[in-house]
């Protein structure tokens, strides 16, 4: 026992020294915006022992939990840090992902605003680290597909199907072995519309995992081994509402083509009214509700929100604001905002514009290296988990299966 105690104290002391070293280099990295190649030497994922609520830029109210499966309370802070470091050293790849209950399920990731930079190396460190964490999540939990929620290429989209951004911002970033055969389903954001969206659609014929068949389209899935159906309506909120200038007006003013906007809206109404699916999801770039910099999108509050409520949608997925939010309205619709794939911006500028009690979770810690959403749909419910690059589970909630429409 004496030898064991001595070894533990030695390990603890070494861990504390190592942790100070890591923290120093993370701070240095964040201040200088170094490239991925250098940051990968300094970043140590998973070393977060404080509760999420202690961080600046985090709000957690209402339903859902920060609890991570399998984790027990730890006493002193330094003991918790060292224990986690030791576990990571002994069990490489250990993280606080949600554990599967063993039921048949459909699983996917949702990521918005991941589109790198228009100058070399055409990606950010945050995008690279988020991509790496996605690879670990898929290797651990599995995924049937990934939803790309727009702003795929900052700041002006792509020029043509041969644009090098496809390789440098997408293919070479999301390159983990676990991601190579996972299909992406994408929509365009406002920055994509500053370039050639048709080229992104055409890239569907080039890449085996890039699926962007049209400006808006629908997806149908079945939970494996069951007859439980999942419909996802992928919409183009820029065509519907108009483009927006992030540096001037925060709101899209009007669509470029009223005819195209009305066509999409009629298509959406038809698809939603005809849906008899167990889960009905809608995904777009602009948020319906957001407490952050861009705030609620007036056009979507007018045109989309009534449809979500009328046809009993399960959830709406979006990006646009560069943080993570979960908002749930008074009829139980979940609004899943996942816009932390490339930037992280703290803002509560429009908190007063979201009805009291709707905001359940908000995360925008500036030093965070991004995040995404992991969704698991079972015959009984849809689980939504927000995961930070580094492996920490930030927030978890569930949404019920819809009642069958006859």
Secondary structure, DSSP 8 states (H G I E B T S, - for coil): -HHHHHHHHHHHHHHHHHHHHHHHHHHHHHHHT--HHHHHHH--TT---S-GGGSTTEEE-SS-B---TT----SSHHHHHHHHHHHHHHSTT--------SS-EEEEEEE-S----SSTTSS-HHHHHHHHHHHHHHHHH--SEEEE-S--STTT--SSTT-THIIIIIITTS--GGGTT-EEEE---TTGGGS-HHHHHHGGGT-SSEE--SSSEEEEEE-TTS--EEEEEE--HHHHH----TTS-SS--S-S-HHHHHHHHHHHHHHHHH---SEEEEE-SS-SS-SSSS-S-HHHHHHTHHHHHHTT-SEEEE-SSSSEEEEE-TT--EEEEE--SS------TTGGGS-TT-EEEEE--TTS--EEEEEEEESSEEEEEEEETTS-EEEEEEEE------
